[in-house]
Amino acid sequence: MTSAKWFERAQKVIPGGVNSPVRAFNGVGGTPVYFKSGKGVNVQTEDGTELIDFCGSWGPLILGHARDEIVDVVAKTAADGLTFGANTAAEAEFAELITTLIPEMDMVRLVSSGTEAVMSAIRLARGYTGRRKIIKFDGCYHGHSDYLLVAAGSGLLTGGTTSSAGVSPAATEEVYVVPYNDLEKVQDVLKADGENIAAVIVEPIAGNMGLVEPEPGFLEGLREATAACGTLLIFDEVINGFRLAPTTFGHTIGIEADITTLGKIIGGGMPIGALGGSTEIMSALAPLGPVYQAGTLSGNPVAVAAGMKTLELLRDESPYLKIEILGKKLADGINAIAEEKELDLHCAQRGGMFTPFFRKEAVRNLDDSKACDQKAHAAYFHHMLNHGFYTPPSGFEVAFVSAAHTEEHINAFLEAFSKL
Ligand SMILES: *Cc1c(COP(=O)(O)O)cnc(C)c1O
């Protein structure tokens, strides 16, 4: 049965036919693709076609689909019991590995998604500081918990407006929303209201408005300004963590966040999330401290096994240089073709992350990203799909080169792109 037929069936029983909105292809139009299987960079669809995947399940699959060692350990672990709701040796070992690879984490708590990790990190920051407000950046996505579904309103200094129905304005009244890369504004807000602000949360490299890099001094400035008023700095590294090195991005640039959240890669394709920080801060979590946090499936043995194997492979094989070279080749190629054909676009890239932005000017925040030509992005998406390449079905997302990609895949992608 084709993707179109499955989508028709699914729409009757799943809202919009999807379990996460971006999968409905509203950003690009057309019928969503139904995936059947994946191995390495290849995915098979219900339409009987094979695609080369540059979406990678939105980030977890840095080692490609169904890597043998990960599948083996998942199967073996599953056979020994899917969940216990009790302690296992493996979760202690996994926490040891994470805290070894990420020196700024003395302790780590496992949860089941990035959303849950960030939600818990915010509660922890509020509980630890005894303060209520937070600062977030417009265009940074931190999962779908109430107080993070905030868009910049007209009244920046009085809190943002909710970006979803069903979110109580009370939940977002305590959230300041500031443009990404606007350090001065953060400094102003902290100066005016710092004693009430529990945390500043940021994606150190933004990946949810397309790929937007922090400008020189931005993250350093956040660290300095937050430290000066006892506000915690939270790095949401659900995308960034283990992406560019076998550790956090914060660690590689020498900026220590107070709390770091992880997800995606650390589950190796299984549902997982984590938050970590110093012993002092993490000790505020129950049962040691007053901040409640719990989960029936937290530390799930199968997810932990997949994550452990993934981090071990990343540590031992360190595919990062290879991924960086391929990512750069891809972005340079796209930019060269754009130049030659006078296309109104440029490709942002860092390591394996890349976003073709459909405008020439650099993108430094959400307003810039919104100014890109979304119709042109949709045309690009469908052109690449028709040529056998799956990229994120939204102009506000990052595409990924994985360790399973080779130079041939990059060349083939560029060959197809040159016909755009
Ligand atoms: C994906 C993502 C999340 C949410 O993670 P889920 O596992 O989808 O809940 C949070 N923060 C960032 C930066 C993300 O990219």
The ligand as an SDF file (V2000), in Angstrom:
LIG
                    3D

 15 15  0  0  0  0  0  0  0  0999 V2000
   14.2770   17.9030   19.8270 C   0  0  0  0  0  0  0  0  0  0  0  0
   14.5560   18.9330   20.8500 C   0  0  0  0  0  0  0  0  0  0  0  0
   13.8970   18.9600   22.0870 C   0  0  0  0  0  0  0  0  0  0  0  0
   12.7420   18.0490   22.4010 C   0  0  0  0  0  0  0  0  0  0  0  0
   13.1150   16.7180   22.4220 O   0  0  0  0  0  0  0  0  0  0  0  0
   11.9660   15.5940   22.2440 P   0  0  0  0  0  0  0  0  0  0  0  0
   12.7080   14.3160   22.4480 O   0  0  0  0  0  0  0  0  0  0  0  0
   11.4230   15.7930   20.8620 O   0  0  0  0  0  0  0  0  0  0  0  0
   10.9470   15.8380   23.2720 O   0  0  0  0  0  0  0  0  0  0  0  0
   14.3020   19.8590   23.0400 C   0  0  0  0  0  0  0  0  0  0  0  0
   15.3040   20.7210   22.7970 N   0  0  0  0  0  0  0  0  0  0  0  0
   15.9520   20.7510   21.6140 C   0  0  0  0  0  0  0  0  0  0  0  0
   17.0680   21.7050   21.4180 C   0  0  0  0  0  0  0  0  0  0  0  0
   15.5810   19.8750   20.5960 C   0  0  0  0  0  0  0  0  0  0  0  0
   16.1870   19.9390   19.4100 O   0  0  0  0  0  0  0  0  0  0  0  0
  1  2  1  0
  2  3  1  0
  2 14  2  0
  3  4  1  0
  3 10  2  0
  4  5  1  0
  5  6  1  0
  6  7  2  0
  6  8  1  0
  6  9  1  0
 10 11  1  0
 11 12  2  0
 12 13  1  0
 12 14  1  0
 14 15  1  0
M  END
$$$$
